[in-house]
Amino acid sequence: MNTGACRGRWGHWWAARTGGPGGGADRGSAPIQAVVVVPVLIAFGLLFVAAARLSMAGQAVDAASEHAARAASLTRTVGAAQAEAQRAAAQSLAGDNQPCTATTVQANTQGLDAAIGQAATVTVTVSCTVPIGDLFFFGGGPGVRTLSSEFVSVVDSYRQREGQ
């Protein structure tokens, strides 16, 4: 009768993992590993969420600047162009559910003063301040990030404008 049959090829490994005779060196290390690994995984998850939030905000700001420039280029007066750019950018950002803590819209509408028949453009810059500080538990990291986008739209050369 072989009394050492359970100590065959894998017997020593099994005894070491289960805390049997001669084993038990790894007992209690799982909680320590979890304490080290879980915060790192959470940090990577939050970093991914912050990157996704900034990417989506960048796309929303790009779309808002395009809409604002196009809306401003369709107006007939310089004053109406600035107001229309503000309205179109706000509407576009609201439609994308983009939570901006601050939004600025700057329109260069000098192209609307060009003589009829001349090529002209309207340039609109939209800036959006995106909050990301709420992703960090202990107040660490940047609190906000400002994204900006500029778009140029061509003014119809033969469309009548104010004063012409």
PEBELHU-V389960 format. One line per field, one symbol per residue. ss: DSSP state (A for helix, B for strand, O for the rest). phi: phi as a letter, one per 30 degrees, with the letter a starting at -180 (. if undefined). Layout:
# PEBELHU-V389960
ss: ???
phi: ???
This chain:
# PEBELHU-V389960
ss: OOOOAAAOOOAAAAAAAAOOOOOOOOOOAAAAAAAAAAAAAAAAAAAAAAAAAAAAAAAAAAAAAAAAAAAAAOOOOAAAAAAAAAAAAAAAAAAOOOOBBBBBBBBBOAAAAOOOOOOBBBBBBBBBBBBOAAAOOOOOOOOBBBBBBBBBBBBOOOOOOOOO
phi: .cdcddcddcdddddddcideicjdcdidddddddddddddddddddddddddddddddddedddddddddddddcbdddddddddddddddddddhcdcdabbbccccdddddddjcdbbbcbccbbccdbdddcdcididdbbccbbbbcbddddcddbdib
